[in-house]
Each structure stands twice: as C-alpha cells, then as structure tokens.
C-alpha cells in the first residue's frame, strides 16, 4: 500500500491497475520518475489519509458483489481502490463537481497555490492541453473499481491526474529536476523522453477517442506556446494567484 500511495502522490500511478504492460508506455512509464522530478503536490497525504477505507466487513463485501453483478460485463472490475482514493481525495479538495467530474479551473488554481513560481507556465500548458485531450475521450469501456460501499468510481479523475503529472514530469523545469543513477548513468533524460512519446492516458486501457471534426493528437500537447518560443513567463511572472482563462470542467 505504501508503494501505491507514494506513486499516487507523485504520479498517480498504481502499477497493479492494468494487466497490459503497454511496452514502454502504460503504468511502467512512470516508474522511478519521483527521483527525476519534484512535482507540485496537487493532493496532500492528509487528503488521501481521510479516504483510506476501513477493513471490509461482510456487509460491505456483499454490497460490492451485488453492485458488481449489475455492471456491464465489458466493464470488468480491476483489483484495488486507487481510482476511488483519487476520486475521494479530489472531492476532499473540492476539485470535482457533483458528478465526480474534474473541475479543471479548480485544479489549475490549486496547482498554482501549491507550487513555486517557476512552475506557472508549465501548469498553464498542462491544464489547457490535458483538458483538451481528456474531453476528447470516451471512457465507457474503461474497467472500473468499487469503493467500500460497492459503488463504481469514476476513472476520469485518475486519468486526468495522470495526464497532469505526466505532462509536468516530461518537461520538468531545471529547478525541480533530480537524478536517477544506474551504473553511474542518469536515466532521467530517457525517462522524460519516453513520457513525451506516450499517451498520458495509457495508464488505463479501454478508452477510445470521441468522433469529432477536430482530432487531438498526442504529440500536439507538446506544441505549447512556451516550446514554440513564445514564453509565458513574463506575462505570468509572480502570478501564483492568476485566474485560469480557458480551463473549465474537464
């Protein structure tokens, strides 16, 4: 549980969620990244701690089993409760709406509040790009997890958080970078490059892209204003209290 919790705190990645390895993408793409980049902690340990379920009672297990029988067979259950922990913790911080959907504006404001100023432009890019990509996903085929009351948890907050963390870590500013030495070689540059080529949503399988006139391509999230040479740092200098102009409910 400690390893899973730490992975959620840093990168929202419990490695037991998917039976598919996804090659260098999927859950494995975040392995060891906590040594490479010190991310802003969107969700503090205290919020997760409030959400740890009590030891299952016979009544709770029965409720879970009955609820599971009523779910679509194609939407099979996954081991663990990491999706539910993220959903609960984000609700504790008022980052979700009444339907447990992500409020991107609230996420943006909280990230600015808990981060140092050198993260500002990166956070703007991450929220804008992840919101655009997330809103283009159909999650109806994503496998579910159940909370202690047997209710199905929304995979959306988990996937959205994975995107935010992946986006920030793949382009980690120098002020927050670390090293991961293996045989005296720093593996972090390679890990960051791998994150850039992977979809941040490959942490879970089963989602598809919605049919739309404008398709959001994975690589498009890297074509930010900052990376095209149009720095936002001047306009956002010292602006930890800036209001989000575009992000809305994801």
SULURPE-V698438 format. One line per field, one symbol per residue. burial: b if it has 9 or more other ideal C-beta (glycine too) atoms within 8 Angstrom, else e. A space follows every 50 residues. Layout:
burial=???
//
This chain:
burial=eeebbbbbbbbbbbbebbeeebeebbbbbbebbbebbebbebbeeebbeb beeeeeeeebbebbbbbbeebeeebebbebbbbbbbbbbbbbbebbeeeb bbbbbbbbbbbbeebebebbbbbbbbbbbbbbbbebbebebbbbbbbbeb eebbbbbbbbbbbbbbbbbbbbbeebbbebeeeeeebbeebbbbbbebeb bbbbbebebeeeeeebeeeebeebebeeeeebbeebeebbeeebeebeeb
//
